[in-house]
């Protein structure tokens, strides 16, 4: 029991760390996009993330043997987890404020739970999970409607919201691919290769759409680029590690992502001068943060009650 508690606590700590790292990305992306186009910026960032991870992937012979044996799965993951997800994310972030983008990402746990329900036999929806997701989705709906999509300016922000949600669907498929990896590819190798190839593909796409990126930029741009590359290398590797842990369910793990909007909105309001708190985003933030806190407070109690019921009453 004690070992199980420590294991759960360490997994929760790693999940929170990854989400806090991700929550800092919204500010960096908004600033970086003022210098370089979205596809070029995303491509450089993720290709660099893969390069950062390469020295930690073990011996070259073992590395190439692992990649050559699992290249189809890795390319499939790269397509969903990096190319589609972040292509939509970066374009969407050019259309909406950073704080709004952070909060809309709060729909991610819903998308992951629904996808896992249909594709993972042991990860079906429960009442506690459904209530938690409904609360989080309510927050996203409040925020989306507050942008007044029926107006001209609101329409562009609504398109940005839709792109971020579609990116969340791609991320959900990526999570399923990692969780179903029967070859058990080491998380560092898996992330390094998929993120590098996804970044290269984004960079290639950027050339006909945006032209050659202008790399004559101030030091601020390169500091932001390095930070974003580092956090992707670390956070995604942590996430892949957790997805591969025995007993970890895709939907339950992704509920921690409800914390990303909270950190992301706070960072955006703090570091982006043009952004400030508004009533609807704050209400939405409270909903999406409350959803994950409520679930992780209620679900363990329900699980223990079911276990006690199956075991029967203790002897007197």
C-alpha positions as CSV (number, residue, x, y, z in Angstrom):
1,X,0.0,0.0,0.0
2,X,2.8,2.4,0.9
3,X,4.7,1.6,-2.3
4,X,1.5,2.1,-4.3
5,X,1.0,5.5,-2.6
6,X,4.5,6.6,-3.3
7,X,4.3,5.4,-6.9
8,X,1.0,7.3,-7.5
9,X,2.4,10.4,-5.8
10,X,5.6,10.3,-8.0
11,X,3.5,9.9,-11.1
12,X,1.3,12.8,-10.1
13,X,4.3,14.9,-9.4
14,X,5.8,14.2,-12.9
15,X,2.4,14.9,-14.6
16,X,2.2,18.2,-12.8
17,X,5.8,19.1,-13.7
18,X,5.1,18.4,-17.4
19,X,1.9,20.5,-17.3
20,X,3.6,23.4,-15.6
21,X,6.3,23.3,-18.3
22,X,3.7,23.2,-21.1
23,X,1.9,26.1,-19.5
24,X,4.9,28.4,-20.1
25,X,4.8,27.7,-23.8
26,X,1.9,30.1,-24.6
27,X,3.8,33.2,-23.7
28,X,6.9,32.0,-25.6
29,X,5.0,31.1,-28.7
30,X,3.1,34.4,-28.8
31,X,6.4,36.3,-28.5
32,X,8.2,34.1,-31.0
33,X,5.5,34.4,-33.6
34,X,6.2,38.2,-33.8
35,X,9.6,37.3,-35.4
36,X,9.0,34.2,-37.6
37,X,6.1,32.5,-39.3
38,X,4.2,29.8,-37.5
39,X,5.3,26.8,-39.5
40,X,9.0,27.8,-39.6
41,X,9.0,28.7,-35.8
42,X,7.4,25.3,-34.9
43,X,9.7,23.4,-37.3
44,X,12.9,24.9,-35.9
45,X,11.7,24.4,-32.3
46,X,10.9,20.8,-32.6
47,X,13.8,19.8,-34.8
48,X,16.0,21.4,-32.1
49,X,14.1,19.5,-29.4
50,X,15.0,16.2,-31.1
51,X,18.6,17.2,-31.4
52,X,18.7,18.1,-27.7
53,X,17.5,14.6,-26.7
54,X,19.9,12.7,-29.0
55,X,22.9,12.5,-26.6
56,X,20.6,10.9,-24.0
57,X,19.3,8.1,-26.3
58,X,22.1,5.6,-25.6
59,X,24.6,3.9,-27.9
60,X,24.2,4.8,-31.6
61,X,24.0,1.1,-32.7
62,X,21.2,0.4,-30.3
63,X,19.5,3.6,-31.1
64,X,19.4,3.0,-34.9
65,X,18.4,-0.6,-34.4
66,X,15.4,0.5,-32.3
67,X,14.4,3.2,-34.8
68,X,14.7,0.9,-37.8
69,X,12.6,-1.8,-36.1
70,X,9.8,0.6,-35.2
71,X,9.9,3.3,-37.9
72,X,6.3,2.9,-39.0
73,X,4.9,3.5,-35.5
74,X,7.4,6.4,-34.9
75,X,6.4,8.1,-38.2
76,X,2.7,7.7,-37.4
77,X,3.2,9.2,-34.0
78,X,5.3,12.0,-35.5
79,X,2.5,12.8,-37.9
80,X,-0.2,13.2,-35.2
81,X,1.8,14.3,-32.2
82,X,4.0,16.9,-33.7
83,X,3.2,17.7,-37.4
84,X,-0.6,18.0,-37.2
85,X,-0.9,19.0,-33.5
86,X,1.6,21.8,-33.5
87,X,0.9,22.9,-37.1
88,X,-2.7,23.6,-36.0
89,X,-1.5,25.0,-32.6
90,X,0.9,27.5,-34.0
91,X,-1.5,28.8,-36.7
92,X,-4.3,28.9,-34.1
93,X,-2.1,30.9,-31.8
94,X,-1.7,33.6,-34.4
95,X,-5.5,34.2,-34.3
96,X,-6.2,34.3,-30.6
97,X,-4.7,35.8,-27.4
98,X,-2.2,33.7,-25.5
99,X,-4.4,33.4,-22.4
100,X,-7.4,32.3,-24.5
101,X,-5.2,29.7,-26.2
102,X,-4.1,28.3,-22.9
103,X,-7.6,27.9,-21.6
104,X,-8.9,26.3,-24.8
105,X,-6.3,23.6,-24.5
106,X,-8.3,22.6,-21.5
107,X,-10.6,20.7,-23.8
108,X,-7.7,18.2,-24.3
109,X,-8.6,15.9,-21.5
110,X,-12.1,15.5,-22.9
111,X,-10.8,14.6,-26.3
112,X,-8.4,12.1,-24.9
113,X,-11.0,10.5,-22.7
114,X,-13.5,10.1,-25.6
115,X,-10.8,8.7,-27.9
116,X,-9.5,6.3,-25.3
117,X,-13.1,5.2,-24.5
118,X,-13.5,3.9,-28.1
119,X,-9.9,2.7,-28.8
120,X,-8.7,1.4,-25.4
121,X,-10.9,-1.5,-24.0
122,X,-9.6,-0.9,-20.4
123,X,-10.1,2.8,-20.4
124,X,-13.8,3.4,-20.5
125,X,-15.7,6.4,-19.2
126,X,-16.8,6.4,-15.5
127,X,-19.3,8.6,-13.7
128,X,-16.6,10.5,-11.9
129,X,-14.6,11.0,-15.1
130,X,-17.6,12.1,-17.0
131,X,-18.6,14.7,-14.4
132,X,-15.0,16.0,-14.3
133,X,-14.9,16.3,-18.1
134,X,-18.3,18.0,-18.2
135,X,-17.1,20.7,-15.7
136,X,-14.0,21.3,-17.7
137,X,-15.9,21.4,-21.0
138,X,-18.3,23.9,-19.5
139,X,-15.3,26.2,-18.8
140,X,-14.2,25.9,-22.4
141,X,-17.7,26.6,-23.7
142,X,-18.0,29.8,-21.5
143,X,-14.7,31.0,-22.9
144,X,-15.5,30.2,-26.5
145,X,-18.9,31.9,-26.5
146,X,-17.4,35.0,-24.8
147,X,-15.3,35.6,-28.0
148,X,-18.6,36.4,-29.8
149,X,-17.9,34.2,-32.9
150,X,-20.9,35.7,-34.8
151,X,-19.0,39.0,-35.1
152,X,-16.2,39.6,-37.7
153,X,-13.4,39.9,-35.2
154,X,-14.8,37.1,-33.1
155,X,-14.9,34.8,-36.1
156,X,-11.2,34.8,-36.5
157,X,-10.8,34.0,-32.8
158,X,-13.4,31.2,-33.2
159,X,-11.4,29.7,-36.1
160,X,-8.3,29.8,-33.8
161,X,-10.3,28.0,-31.1
162,X,-11.4,25.3,-33.6
163,X,-7.8,24.8,-34.8
164,X,-6.6,24.3,-31.2
165,X,-9.4,21.8,-30.6
166,X,-8.6,19.8,-33.8
167,X,-5.0,19.8,-32.6
168,X,-6.2,18.3,-29.4
169,X,-7.9,15.5,-31.3
170,X,-4.5,14.7,-33.0
171,X,-2.8,14.8,-29.6
172,X,-5.3,12.2,-28.3
173,X,-4.5,9.9,-31.2
174,X,-0.8,10.4,-30.4
175,X,-1.4,9.4,-26.8
176,X,-3.2,6.2,-27.9
177,X,-0.3,5.3,-30.2
178,X,2.2,5.6,-27.3
179,X,0.0,3.7,-24.9
180,X,-0.4,0.8,-27.4
181,X,3.3,0.6,-28.2
182,X,3.8,-3.2,-27.9
183,X,7.5,-2.9,-28.7
184,X,8.0,-0.7,-25.6
185,X,10.3,1.8,-27.4
186,X,12.2,3.8,-24.7
187,X,10.4,7.2,-24.2
188,X,13.6,9.3,-24.9
189,X,14.2,7.6,-28.2
190,X,10.6,7.7,-29.2
191,X,10.3,11.4,-28.4
192,X,13.6,12.4,-29.9
193,X,12.9,10.8,-33.3
194,X,9.2,11.6,-33.6
195,X,9.7,15.3,-32.6
196,X,12.7,15.7,-34.9
197,X,10.9,14.3,-38.0
198,X,7.8,16.3,-37.2
199,X,9.8,19.5,-36.9
200,X,11.6,18.8,-40.2
201,X,8.3,18.3,-41.9
202,X,6.9,21.5,-40.5
203,X,10.0,23.3,-41.6
204,X,9.7,21.9,-45.2
205,X,6.0,22.9,-45.3
206,X,7.0,26.5,-44.2
207,X,9.2,27.0,-47.2
208,X,6.5,27.3,-49.9
209,X,4.1,29.0,-47.5
210,X,6.3,31.5,-45.7
211,X,9.6,31.5,-47.6
212,X,13.0,31.2,-46.0
213,X,12.9,32.1,-42.3
214,X,14.8,35.3,-41.3
215,X,17.3,34.1,-38.7
216,X,18.8,37.5,-38.2
217,X,16.8,38.0,-34.9
218,X,17.6,39.6,-31.5
219,X,18.9,37.5,-28.6
220,X,15.4,37.5,-27.1
221,X,14.1,35.3,-29.9
222,X,16.8,32.7,-29.5
223,X,16.4,32.6,-25.7
224,X,12.7,31.9,-26.2
225,X,13.4,29.3,-28.9
226,X,15.9,27.5,-26.6
227,X,13.4,27.5,-23.8
228,X,10.6,26.2,-25.9
229,X,12.8,23.5,-27.4
230,X,14.0,22.4,-23.9
231,X,10.5,22.2,-22.4
232,X,9.2,20.1,-25.3
233,X,12.1,17.7,-25.0
234,X,11.5,17.3,-21.2
235,X,7.7,17.5,-21.0
236,X,6.9,15.2,-23.8
237,X,9.5,12.7,-22.7
238,X,7.9,12.7,-19.2
239,X,4.5,12.2,-20.7
240,X,5.6,9.3,-22.9
241,X,7.3,7.7,-19.8
242,X,4.0,8.0,-17.8
243,X,1.9,6.7,-20.7
244,X,4.0,3.5,-20.7
245,X,3.7,2.9,-17.0
246,X,1.6,-0.2,-16.2
247,X,-1.8,0.7,-15.0
248,X,-1.7,4.3,-16.2
249,X,-4.8,5.1,-18.3
250,X,-4.7,7.7,-21.1
251,X,-7.9,9.4,-20.0
252,X,-6.9,9.7,-16.3
253,X,-3.4,10.9,-17.0
254,X,-4.7,13.6,-19.4
255,X,-7.0,15.0,-16.8
256,X,-3.9,16.6,-15.3
257,X,-3.8,18.8,-18.5
258,X,-6.7,20.8,-17.0
259,X,-3.9,22.5,-15.0
260,X,-2.2,23.8,-18.2
261,X,-4.8,26.6,-18.8
262,X,-4.4,27.9,-15.3
263,X,-0.6,28.3,-15.5
264,X,-0.8,29.4,-19.2
265,X,-3.4,32.1,-18.6
266,X,-1.5,33.5,-15.5
267,X,1.8,33.6,-17.4
268,X,0.1,35.3,-20.4
269,X,-1.5,38.0,-18.2
270,X,1.8,38.5,-16.4
271,X,4.2,38.7,-19.3
272,X,2.2,39.9,-22.3
273,X,1.4,43.6,-21.9
274,X,-1.6,43.5,-24.3
275,X,-3.4,40.8,-22.2
276,X,-5.3,41.2,-18.9
277,X,-7.9,39.1,-17.0
278,X,-11.5,39.2,-18.1
279,X,-14.5,37.8,-16.3
280,X,-15.3,34.9,-18.8
281,X,-11.8,33.6,-19.0
282,X,-11.4,33.6,-15.2
283,X,-14.7,31.7,-14.8
284,X,-13.6,29.2,-17.5
285,X,-10.2,28.8,-15.8
286,X,-11.9,28.1,-12.5
287,X,-14.0,25.4,-14.1
288,X,-11.2,23.6,-15.9
289,X,-8.9,23.7,-12.9
290,X,-11.7,22.6,-10.6
291,X,-12.5,19.7,-12.9
292,X,-9.1,17.9,-12.4
293,X,-9.0,18.7,-8.7
294,X,-12.5,17.3,-8.2
295,X,-11.7,14.1,-10.1
296,X,-8.5,13.3,-8.3
297,X,-10.2,14.0,-5.0
298,X,-13.3,11.8,-5.7
299,X,-12.0,9.0,-8.0
300,X,-9.5,7.4,-5.4
301,X,-12.4,7.3,-2.8
302,X,-14.8,5.6,-5.3
303,X,-12.1,3.1,-6.4
304,X,-11.4,2.1,-2.8
305,X,-15.1,1.7,-2.1
306,X,-15.4,-0.6,-5.1
307,X,-12.4,-2.6,-3.9
308,X,-13.9,-2.9,-0.4
309,X,-17.2,-4.0,-1.8
310,X,-15.6,-6.7,-3.9
311,X,-13.5,-7.9,-0.9
312,X,-16.6,-8.1,1.4
313,X,-16.9,-6.9,4.9
314,X,-13.8,-7.3,7.1
315,X,-14.0,-10.0,9.8
316,X,-15.1,-8.8,13.2
